[in-house]
Amino acid sequence: MSQQRFIRCPHCGLPHEAEVETCPVGGEPIALETRARRRSKSPPSERSYAWAHSVHPFSGGDDPDADLEPADLDTFVGRVVEGKYRIEKLIGRGGMGAVFRAVNTRIDKAVALKVLYRGYARGSDAERRFLREARIAGSLGHPHIVEVFDLGHLDDGKPFQVMELLEGQSLAERIQTDGALPEHEVLEIADQVLSALEAAHERGVIHRDLKPENVFLTRWRGATVAKLLDFGVSKSLAEHTLSITRTGVVVGTPYYMSPEQARGQGEVDHRIDVWAMGVLLYEAVTGVLPFNAQSVEKLLTKILTRRPVAPTRFRARLTPEVEALILDALAFEPDDRPPSAAAMRARVAAARRAGLGRTVRDDPAPRWEEPEDATEVSDSFVSDELHAVVRGPDGGSS
């Protein structure tokens, strides 16, 4: 198994490459350590509520003294927001914001209250991403997209969202705990996520940050329900420019970036979400990533110059329809991928029907083989945003 490639900075809360010795945000020294990747751990509780907010690393903002430190987040507990949301406890935080369990006292309904506590200056990129996420998720109104009920600002200017309270775990946590998942379960999750993407694409919205961390699994009446999270870096196809994306900086998570994103191509469409869905499916059915490396630059080079190993190398009994769908979604050229989320969802349905007709529907003990390149083994604990200047195939910055 591979060793840890990234560490979570104890100062800013963001992941940095393991060899970095000082926090890129504040300059504080980072104590380096190497830990083996662990596959077995107890199921996450509500305290490990999966949450990530896709914004650039904290840069101090216009008024650094006004930003709250993570250690002070408990001061929110007991506060009543807008006279109706009573905050009960902290259930998750990232480098820029936090999520609290709260209760709408007027209707006695438990909700999740998400607060941006760093870089929240009016008009800042962070604030615009935060508000954008809430408005897009709230406007789509889909059963497999997290529901946003309310949006506003605290008295001190911090923006907040009020969302449905999801109890369960992210798909990333599930993979980290169990490794490769049963094929029929992966296809059920894929059908739901693709349904959400289909609704977003129909409204002209590209998610741009699809990954297991942004797929939350909860239970409803005995069935698993997948919810798509975090539209903070989504893009409308109607936009001519995207001011919240800085020149030379990729928004999203490199492991799930398409070749056109990796080479810094300015014009992209919904097929980057199809690619990311292919990466997600590959990881879910095999427990490993199709592309991985020890640095962002090497990772992007792999995406641009290599093709993924067939999933059956890691899972021998994977049905041919599922493998073909995954590899088609990971086609280098967008025109060679399924043309839409709806088309990909139709192929998922066909694969499910084909699986039901076979005696062996799933492999209860997936075959784990060490790949020739050990960096291909997934380090799926890397769950926050990694932003890097993209280098094109010629090695130059795009």
Secondary structure as the mmCIF struct_conf table of DSSP 4:
data_model
#
loop_
_struct_conf.conf_type_id
_struct_conf.id
_struct_conf.beg_label_comp_id
_struct_conf.beg_label_asym_id
_struct_conf.beg_label_seq_id
_struct_conf.end_label_comp_id
_struct_conf.end_label_asym_id
_struct_conf.end_label_seq_id
HELX_LH_PP_P HELX_LH_PP_P1 SER A 2 SER A 2
STRN STRN1 GLN A 3 GLN A 3
HELX_LH_PP_P HELX_LH_PP_P2 GLN A 4 GLN A 4
STRN STRN2 PHE A 6 ARG A 8
TURN_TY1_P TURN_TY1_P1 PRO A 10 CYS A 12
STRN STRN3 PRO A 15 GLU A 17
TURN_TY1_P TURN_TY1_P2 ALA A 18 GLU A 19
STRN STRN4 THR A 22 THR A 22
TURN_TY1_P TURN_TY1_P3 PRO A 24 GLY A 26
STRN STRN5 PRO A 29 PRO A 29
STRN STRN6 ALA A 36 ALA A 36
HELX_LH_PP_P HELX_LH_PP_P3 ARG A 37 ARG A 38
HELX_LH_PP_P HELX_LH_PP_P4 SER A 42 PRO A 44
HELX_RH_3T_P HELX_RH_3T_P1 GLU A 46 SER A 48
HELX_LH_PP_P HELX_LH_PP_P5 HIS A 56 PHE A 58
BEND BEND1 ASP A 62 ASP A 62
HELX_RH_3T_P HELX_RH_3T_P2 PRO A 64 ALA A 66
BEND BEND2 ASP A 67 ASP A 67
HELX_LH_PP_P HELX_LH_PP_P6 LEU A 68 GLU A 69
HELX_RH_3T_P HELX_RH_3T_P3 PRO A 70 PHE A 76
TURN_TY1_P TURN_TY1_P4 VAL A 77 GLY A 78
STRN STRN7 VAL A 80 VAL A 81
TURN_TY1_P TURN_TY1_P5 GLU A 82 LYS A 84
STRN STRN8 TYR A 85 ARG A 93
BEND BEND3 GLY A 95 MET A 96
STRN STRN9 GLY A 97 ASN A 104
TURN_TY1_P TURN_TY1_P6 THR A 105 ASP A 108
STRN STRN10 LYS A 109 LEU A 116
BEND BEND4 ARG A 118 GLY A 119
TURN_TY1_P TURN_TY1_P7 ARG A 122 GLY A 123
HELX_RH_AL_P HELX_RH_AL_P1 ASP A 125 LEU A 140
TURN_TY1_P TURN_TY1_P8 PRO A 143 HIS A 144
STRN STRN11 ILE A 145 ILE A 145
STRN STRN12 VAL A 148 HIS A 153
TURN_TY1_P TURN_TY1_P9 ASP A 155 ASP A 156
BEND BEND5 GLY A 157 GLY A 157
STRN STRN13 PRO A 159 GLU A 164
STRN STRN14 GLY A 168 SER A 170
HELX_RH_AL_P HELX_RH_AL_P2 LEU A 171 ASP A 178
BEND BEND6 GLY A 179 ALA A 180
HELX_LH_PP_P HELX_LH_PP_P7 LEU A 181 PRO A 182
HELX_RH_AL_P HELX_RH_AL_P3 GLU A 183 GLU A 202
TURN_TY1_P TURN_TY1_P10 ARG A 203 GLY A 204
STRN STRN15 VAL A 205 ILE A 206
BEND BEND7 LYS A 211 LYS A 211
HELX_RH_3T_P HELX_RH_3T_P4 PRO A 212 ASN A 214
STRN STRN16 VAL A 215 TRP A 220
TURN_TY1_P TURN_TY1_P11 ARG A 221 GLY A 222
STRN STRN17 ALA A 223 LEU A 228
TURN_TY1_P TURN_TY1_P12 GLY A 232 VAL A 233
STRN STRN18 LYS A 235 SER A 236
TURN_TY1_P TURN_TY1_P13 LEU A 237 ALA A 238
BEND BEND8 HIS A 240 HIS A 240
TURN_TY1_P TURN_TY1_P14 SER A 243 ILE A 244
BEND BEND9 THR A 245 THR A 245
TURN_TY1_P TURN_TY1_P15 THR A 247 GLY A 248
BEND BEND10 GLY A 252 GLY A 252
HELX_RH_3T_P HELX_RH_3T_P5 PRO A 254 TYR A 256
HELX_RH_AL_P HELX_RH_AL_P4 PRO A 259 ALA A 262
TURN_TY1_P TURN_TY1_P16 ARG A 263 GLY A 264
BEND BEND11 GLY A 266 GLY A 266
TURN_TY1_P TURN_TY1_P17 HIS A 270 HIS A 270
HELX_RH_AL_P HELX_RH_AL_P5 ARG A 271 THR A 286
BEND BEND12 GLY A 287 VAL A 288
BEND BEND13 PRO A 290 PHE A 291
BEND BEND14 GLN A 294 SER A 295
HELX_RH_AL_P HELX_RH_AL_P6 VAL A 296 THR A 305
HELX_LH_PP_P HELX_LH_PP_P8 PRO A 308 ALA A 310
HELX_RH_3T_P HELX_RH_3T_P6 PRO A 311 ARG A 313
TURN_TY1_P TURN_TY1_P18 PHE A 314 PHE A 314
TURN_TY1_P TURN_TY1_P19 ALA A 316 ARG A 317
HELX_RH_AL_P HELX_RH_AL_P7 PRO A 320 ALA A 329
TURN_TY1_P TURN_TY1_P20 LEU A 330 LEU A 330
BEND BEND15 PHE A 332 GLU A 333
HELX_RH_3T_P HELX_RH_3T_P7 PRO A 334 ASP A 336
BEND BEND16 ARG A 337 ARG A 337
BEND BEND17 PRO A 339 SER A 340
HELX_RH_AL_P HELX_RH_AL_P8 ALA A 341 LEU A 356
TURN_TY1_P TURN_TY1_P21 GLY A 357 GLY A 357
BEND BEND18 ARG A 358 THR A 359
BEND BEND19 PRO A 364 ALA A 365
BEND BEND20 GLU A 372 ASP A 373
HELX_RH_3T_P HELX_RH_3T_P8 ALA A 374 GLU A 376
BEND BEND21 VAL A 377 VAL A 377
TURN_TY1_P TURN_TY1_P22 SER A 380 PHE A 381
BEND BEND22 ASP A 384 ASP A 384
STRN STRN19 ARG A 391 ARG A 391
TURN_TY1_P TURN_TY1_P23 PRO A 393 ASP A 394
BEND BEND23 GLY A 395 GLY A 396
STRN STRN20 SER A 397 SER A 397
#
